[in-house]
Each structure stands twice: as C-alpha cells, then as structure tokens.
C-alpha cells in the first residue's frame, strides 16, 4: 500500500524526535519517497543530515532557504504528498495546526496540503492531558486529521503516564489506515482466526500449528477499509488490530457459540481459523498419569461452523471459508465450497514454499462457483486486501448494486 507513495514526515521539537529517524528509514524500505520537514526546535534533538542520509532528500527547516531548486517549496511538497505524518507532534505544533497558524515550513506545508494527515502527539503527561491540548486534538479530528494515541510508560522527564511516541510499526499502520479506501464503510465483517484447542485434562490439549496471522491480517485490512469488524480468535500471541472487537475463545465449541450468536447481524463472514475437527469424548478432571507404552483417546466430532453458516445464511450474506490441503487442492476445495454452501473458498497448499502456518506470506487460490483464480506468493496483508475486494464484489452483486 505504501509502495511509491510520497510521504511528508514532519518532525517537531520533542525528545522523541530521534525515533523519527527509524521511522523514516522504515518508510524508505517500504518503497516510499520520504521528505522530512523539521521545526527549528527539532534540529536541537537530531540533525537534518541524519534524515537526508536516510531518505536521499533534503530535510527542509528554513522557509526562506534559497539553497534548493526554485519553486514555492511548501506548495510543491503539499501537492506531491500522498500523506502527511507528524511524529512526534508537540503541544505547540498541535495548537498551531488546530488554529491555522503557519509560521514555519512545517505548519505552512500542512496548511497547504489536501492529502490525509496523521498526527502522533508525544509530550509530558500533564501537557497531553491538559484540556487545552485535548481540545486542540479534537479540533484536528473535526478537521479530518487522524490522531495516533500516545503510549503510556516512563517518560523522559521521569513522569509515568501517557505521552510516549508509539513504535514505528504503529505509526506506519496509521499511515496505511489513512491511505486506505473506505469501501467497506458500513459493512459488518466477522473474521475467525487462530487455532482451536481441545482439552484432554487440566494440563494438556490437542491443537494445531495455526498462528492466526492470516485471520488477523484480514481483520486489520477490513477495519482499515472502514468495516465494523468482529474478530473471534483462538489462542494466539498476536495483539488485536486497532478498531477491531476481539472475542477470545479456546475450543471449537466456544468458537461455534460465539460465531453463530453474532452471525445474523453480519454482512460478510470469513472463516480463517483452523478449527479442530474432533475433541476428546471426555475431559479428565485430573491430570492423566503416565501408565503404559500406548494410550487410546476416544474422539468425537466438533460442530462444523462453516456448514452451519452455509445452511443458515440469509439473502445477501457472503460466506468465505479457508481450505488447507497437501494434495488435490482444487478438487478438495471445490467440494468444500459446494458442500458447505460457501460463496468463496481460499485454498492453501501447505506444500508450497511461503504458504501455510506461522509465516508472513501465503500462496492461495480463490475459488468461487464461477472460477478459480491462483495468486503468487504474497504477504498475508496483500492476500487479505485481494480477498476483501473479491468478497465486496460478491456482496454488491448479491445486493443488486
């Protein structure tokens, strides 16, 4: 999403200014053209040369600097920018932006820009929580700015509270949110993710290798595109994406209960979780003790969530399932599509390098009753966006748009 985008990075005079160097570097690595605008105070914390080395572009400080190609610099950058990110943003600069004051290159360029603007406040807790600062931030929201909430912790002044600049990954995610089309606005999407676990006793359980990365990528992309997202998640080590309601579950039965309870109000349901097909017939009250060379477990079938959804979907709902195979990928996945009455099946071949559990990429084939479209190895975020675009098309077709 950020490849070939022009990002103007505004750096203001807070101690967190040094973190902007890592942010600029990461944006460049993501394929962005990065231009840095600094306030005079920012140069007291980090040198412009640092940003020039990282981005390959002049870091502009002085509105009247004549040592660059002749044009109206603030207007030129404002027109080129796909997005504007101010990180860190001090209380002073936030106040200026909220009231239209333009007395340096940074504030002048922001005022001239019509692109999405993201502001990441970083300051002392007292300054951040001051009603004046909060009013100014709300004013910026009202004007269409996106505000990234600061983290809490020990600050440079040794106070403990809210005011730390978030990690670069959080800021980059906020940029992606700002740049995303809001084509899923008003659409309710439920995503399942991760493994389910079936307890044998208080100590052990049966599960699978699912990391939840694919489902979380889908939930994150759907929220970024404006959807109202519910994520029903099995046991993972992942954090809930911003703007997503996460519902934690453990077993397949718990996932079935949570999904079916919320199902009637959803427009799109994406079953990306790796749900266990079977569970122990009886969960032992106490730890099973070692007793012999072998042990026999009696298993019973878990409820089939996707089959239930297919049988009970109302007119206009879109149902998507995932299929993981090691052979006969298309044949087995198409059978699943038909048997479960789904609208689309995302088929994964676990034997393909770069696909499957625990990795950040995937190679899938998206199968509908009309076609089967294979995709090359892509990031799971790219797969998520491709999938959502296809499901949106199916939804619009069903709704007669």
C-alpha positions in Angstrom: 0.0 0.0 0.0 2.9 2.4 0.7 5.0 1.5 -2.3 5.7 4.5 -4.5 3.8 6.8 -2.1 5.1 10.2 -1.3 5.2 10.7 2.5 6.0 14.0 4.1 7.3 13.4 7.6 7.1 16.3 10.0 9.4 16.2 12.9 8.9 18.7 15.8 11.0 19.6 18.9 10.4 16.8 21.4 12.8 14.3 22.8 11.1 11.6 20.7 12.4 13.3 17.6 15.3 10.8 17.5 12.7 8.0 16.9 11.7 9.6 13.7 15.0 8.5 12.1 14.0 4.8 12.4 10.5 5.7 11.1 12.0 7.5 8.0 14.2 4.5 7.4 11.4 2.0 7.6 9.2 4.1 5.2 12.0 4.2 2.7 12.4 0.4 3.0 8.6 0.1 2.3 9.2 1.8 -1.0 8.1 5.4 0.0 9.5 8.6 -1.2 10.1 10.4 2.0 10.6 14.2 2.5 11.3 15.5 6.0 10.2 18.9 7.3 11.7 19.9 10.7 11.0 22.7 13.1 13.9 24.7 14.4 13.4 23.1 17.8 13.6 19.6 16.2 17.2 20.3 15.0 18.3 20.7 18.6 17.5 17.0 19.1 18.5 15.4 15.8 20.5 16.8 12.8 18.8 17.3 9.4 21.8 15.4 7.9 20.5 12.2 9.5 17.3 12.4 7.6 19.0 13.4 4.4 21.2 10.4 4.6 18.3 8.1 5.2 15.9 9.5 2.6 18.1 10.8 -0.1 16.2 14.1 0.0 16.9 17.5 1.6 15.5 17.9 5.1 13.8 21.3 5.0 13.9 23.6 8.0 14.0 27.2 6.8 11.0 28.6 4.9 13.4 31.1 3.3 16.2 28.7 2.5 17.4 29.6 -1.1 19.7 26.6 -1.5 17.3 24.4 -3.3 15.7 24.3 -6.8 13.5 27.3 -7.3 9.8 26.7 -6.6 7.3 27.6 -3.9 8.6 24.7 -1.7 5.7 24.3 0.7 3.2 24.3 -2.1 5.2 21.9 -4.2 5.5 19.4 -1.3 1.9 19.8 -0.4 0.8 18.9 -3.9 3.2 15.9 -4.2 2.3 14.4 -0.8 0.1 11.3 -0.7 0.0 11.6 3.1 1.4 13.8 5.8 2.7 12.3 9.1 3.8 14.5 12.0 5.8 12.4 14.5 6.5 13.4 17.1 3.9 16.3 17.4 4.5 18.7 20.3 1.7 20.5 22.1 2.9 23.7 20.4 2.6 22.4 16.8 -0.7 20.8 17.6 -2.0 24.1 18.8 -0.8 25.9 15.7 -2.3 23.3 13.3 -5.6 23.4 15.2 -5.9 27.2 14.7 -4.4 27.6 11.3 -1.1 29.2 12.3 1.6 28.9 9.6 4.9 30.4 10.8 7.4 27.8 9.6 7.9 25.4 6.8 6.2 22.5 8.6 2.9 24.3 9.5 2.8 26.2 6.2 3.0 22.9 4.2 0.4 21.2 6.3 -2.0 24.1 5.8 -1.5 23.9 2.0 -1.9 20.1 1.8 -5.2 18.4 1.0 -3.9 14.8 1.5 -4.6 12.6 4.5 -2.8 13.9 7.6 -1.7 11.8 10.6 -0.6 13.4 13.9 1.2 11.5 16.6 1.4 13.5 19.9 4.4 13.0 22.2 4.9 15.1 25.3 4.8 15.2 29.0 1.6 13.6 30.5 0.4 16.8 32.1 0.7 18.7 28.8 -1.0 15.9 26.9 -3.9 15.6 29.4 -4.3 19.4 29.7 -7.8 20.3 28.5 -6.4 22.8 26.0 -4.3 20.2 24.3 -7.3 17.8 24.3 -9.5 20.5 22.8 -6.9 21.1 20.1 -6.6 17.4 19.3 -10.4 17.2 19.0 -10.4 20.2 16.7 -7.9 18.4 14.4 -10.1 15.4 14.4 -13.0 17.6 13.4 -10.9 18.9 10.5 -10.2 15.4 9.3 -6.8 14.7 10.9 -6.1 11.2 12.1 -4.7 11.2 15.7 -2.5 8.3 16.9 -2.9 7.9 20.6 0.4 8.1 22.6 1.6 5.1 24.6 1.9 5.1 28.4 5.0 4.5 30.4 8.0 6.2 31.9 8.7 9.4 30.1 12.0 11.2 29.5 11.1 13.6 32.4 10.7 10.5 34.6 7.0 11.1 35.0 4.8 8.0 34.4 1.8 8.3 32.2 0.5 8.8 28.7 2.7 10.7 26.2 5.2 8.4 24.6 5.5 8.2 20.9 4.3 4.8 19.7 6.5 2.3 17.9 7.2 2.8 14.2 5.0 -0.1 13.2 2.0 1.6 14.9 2.7 4.8 13.0 3.1 3.1 9.7 -0.1 1.2 10.3 -1.8 4.6 10.9 -0.5 5.8 7.6 -1.9 2.8 5.9 -5.2 3.4 7.5 -5.2 7.0 6.3 -4.4 6.0 2.7 -6.9 3.1 2.5 -10.1 3.4 0.5 -13.1 3.3 2.8 -15.0 1.0 0.5 -16.2 -1.3 3.4 -17.7 1.6 5.3 -21.0 0.5 7.0 -20.3 -3.2 6.3 -20.2 -5.7 9.2 -17.5 -8.3 8.9 -16.8 -11.2 11.2 -13.4 -13.0 10.9 -12.3 -16.1 12.8 -8.6 -16.7 13.3 -6.0 -18.9 15.0 -6.3 -22.5 16.3 -8.8 -24.1 18.5 -7.7 -26.2 21.5 -9.4 -29.3 22.9 -8.6 -30.1 26.5 -7.6 -33.6 27.5 -7.2 -32.7 31.1 -6.3 -29.6 33.2 -2.7 -29.7 31.7 -2.9 -30.9 28.1 -4.8 -30.1 25.0 -5.0 -31.0 21.3 -4.4 -28.2 18.8 -2.7 -27.3 15.5 0.0 -25.1 14.1 -2.1 -22.1 13.2 -0.5 -18.7 14.2 -3.6 -16.6 13.4 -1.6 -14.3 11.2 -3.8 -14.7 8.1 -7.1 -14.0 10.0 -5.6 -11.1 11.9 -4.3 -9.6 8.6 -7.9 -9.9 7.2 -9.4 -8.2 10.3 -6.8 -5.4 10.2 -7.4 -4.8 6.5 -11.2 -4.8 6.8 -11.1 -2.3 9.7 -8.6 -0.1 7.8 -11.1 -0.1 4.9 -13.9 1.1 7.1 -15.7 -2.1 8.1 -17.2 -2.8 11.5 -15.1 -5.8 12.4 -15.5 -8.6 15.0 -12.6 -11.0 15.3 -13.3 -14.3 17.0 -9.8 -15.6 17.9 -8.4 -18.8 19.2 -5.2 -18.9 21.3 -2.5 -16.7 19.6 0.3 -14.4 20.6 -1.0 -11.6 18.4 -2.4 -8.3 19.5 -5.9 -7.2 18.5 -5.7 -4.9 15.4 -6.8 -1.3 16.1 -10.5 -0.7 15.7 -11.4 -4.4 15.9 -13.6 -6.0 18.5 -11.8 -9.2 19.5 -13.6 -12.1 21.2 -11.3 -14.7 22.6 -12.2 -18.4 22.6 -10.4 -21.6 23.4 -12.3 -24.6 21.9 -14.2 -25.3 18.7 -17.4 -25.4 20.6 -16.7 -21.9 22.1 -15.9 -20.6 18.6 -19.1 -22.1 17.2 -21.2 -20.5 20.0 -19.6 -17.0 19.6 -19.8 -17.1 15.8 -23.4 -18.4 15.5 -24.6 -15.9 18.1 -23.2 -13.0 16.1 -23.8 -14.4 12.6 -27.3 -13.0 11.9 -26.1 -9.4 12.1 -23.1 -9.8 9.8 -22.8 -9.0 6.1 -19.6 -10.9 5.5 -18.2 -13.9 7.5 -14.6 -15.0 6.8 -13.7 -18.3 8.4 -9.9 -18.2 8.5 -9.5 -20.1 11.8 -8.0 -23.6 11.8 -10.8 -25.4 13.7 -10.2 -28.8 15.2 -12.5 -31.4 13.6 -12.5 -33.6 16.7 -12.3 -33.3 20.5 -11.8 -35.8 23.3 -15.1 -37.5 24.2 -14.4 -36.8 27.9 -12.2 -34.2 29.5 -10.5 -35.7 32.5 -10.9 -33.9 35.8 -7.3 -34.5 36.9 -4.0 -34.8 35.0 -3.8 -38.1 33.1 -0.9 -40.1 34.6 1.7 -42.0 32.6 0.6 -45.6 32.7 1.8 -47.6 29.7 3.5 -47.7 26.3 0.4 -46.6 24.5 -2.8 -44.6 25.3 -6.0 -44.6 23.4 -8.1 -41.5 23.0 -11.7 -41.6 22.1 -12.7 -38.5 20.0 -16.0 -37.1 18.9 -16.8 -34.7 16.1 -16.9 -30.9 16.7 -19.7 -28.8 15.3 -19.0 -27.7 11.7 -19.1 -23.9 11.8 -18.8 -23.3 8.1 -21.5 -25.8 7.3 -23.9 -24.2 9.8 -23.3 -20.8 8.3 -23.9 -22.0 4.8 -27.2 -23.7 5.9 -28.5 -20.6 7.8 -27.2 -17.7 5.8 -29.8 -15.1 4.9 -30.3 -13.5 1.5 -27.4 -11.1 0.8 -24.9 -12.6 3.3 -21.5 -13.6 2.0 -19.7 -16.6 3.5 -16.0 -17.4 2.9 -14.1 -20.4 4.1 -10.4 -21.5 4.1 -9.2 -24.8 2.9 -5.7 -26.3 3.7 -4.6 -29.2 1.6 -1.5 -31.2 0.9 -2.8 -32.8 -2.3 -5.7 -32.5 -4.8 -6.0 -28.8 -3.8 -8.6 -27.6 -6.3 -10.7 -30.8 -6.3 -11.0 -31.0 -2.5 -11.5 -27.2 -2.1 -14.3 -27.1 -4.7 -16.0 -30.0 -2.9 -15.8 -28.0 0.3 -17.3 -24.9 -1.5 -20.3 -26.8 -2.7 -20.9 -28.9 0.4 -20.6 -26.0 2.8 -22.7 -23.7 0.5 -20.0 -21.0 0.8 -19.6 -18.1 -1.7 -15.8 -18.4 -1.8 -13.1 -20.7 -0.6 -9.5 -19.6 -0.1 -7.4 -22.7 -0.8 -3.9 -23.1 0.7 -1.4 -25.7 -0.5 0.8 -26.5 2.5 3.5 -28.0 0.3 4.2 -24.6 -1.4 7.2 -22.7 0.0 6.0 -19.4 1.6 2.5 -20.7 2.3 0.8 -22.1 5.4 1.3 -21.8 9.1 3.5 -19.3 11.0 4.9 -17.3 8.0 4.1 -13.8 6.9 3.4 -14.8 3.3 0.8 -17.0 1.6 0.1 -18.6 -1.8 -3.6 -19.1 -2.4 -6.2 -19.9 -4.9 -9.6 -18.2 -4.5 -12.4 -20.5 -5.7 -16.0 -19.4 -6.4 -18.7 -21.4 -8.2 -17.7 -19.5 -11.4 -13.9 -19.6 -11.3 -10.6 -20.5 -9.5 -8.0 -17.7 -9.5 -4.5 -18.6 -8.3 -2.3 -16.0 -6.7 1.5 -15.9 -6.4 3.3 -15.8 -3.1 2.3 -12.5 -1.5 2.3 -11.0 2.0 -0.7 -12.0 4.1 -1.7 -8.4 4.1 -1.8 -8.4 0.3 -3.8 -11.6 0.3 -6.3 -10.0 2.8 -6.9 -7.0 0.6 -7.3 -9.1 -2.6 -9.8 -11.3 -0.7 -11.8 -8.4 0.7 -12.0 -6.8 -2.7 -13.4 -10.0 -4.2 -15.9 -10.5 -1.3 -17.1 -6.9 -1.6 -17.8 -7.6 -5.3 -19.8 -10.7 -4.4 -21.7 -8.7 -1.7 -22.6 -5.9 -4.1 -23.8 -8.4 -6.7 -26.0 -10.1 -4.2 -27.4 -6.8 -3.1 -28.1 -5.8 -6.7 -25.7 -2.9 -6.8 
